[in-house]
Each structure stands twice: as C-alpha cells, then as structure tokens.
C-alpha cells in the first residue's frame, strides 16, 4: 500500500502538478488531492490507487517500503516530461 505522502513526494520529484498526475492517471485532480492529503488508508478505490501508482511508476518513480516508506526516482524516461 502506498501512502498519501508518498504520492505527493513522487509527484514533486517529477515536478508534476496535481492536474498533470491526474491526467496521466486518468483521474480528476481532486482525487489526487484527496489521496495526497490522506493519513493512513487512502480514501480512494483500489482501482484509483492502482492508476496513480502505475502513472508514477511509468514516469520512473519507485515506491520503497520499510520502516520509513518513501520514493526514489529511477533512470530518466520519456514519460517524465
């Protein structure tokens, strides 16, 4: 499971707005905002969560698990633009 903070940090690493992430994921920016502001379980469907994760993964983001979940940026790709 990814967290709202991970989504926000991943988006910021890419230099994307909420609108751009929503567009890449096929979601309304309000859904991105709701997910990013969540503490604990995301208030979005598992399908919406998968769309967000897939859009960020395609852009080169890697989600890390462990004691302090975070994000890393993999090698640059065309999707990051």
Beta strands, then each sheet from edge to edge (+ up, - down):
strand 1: 61-64
strand 2: 70-73
sheet 1: 1+ 2-
end
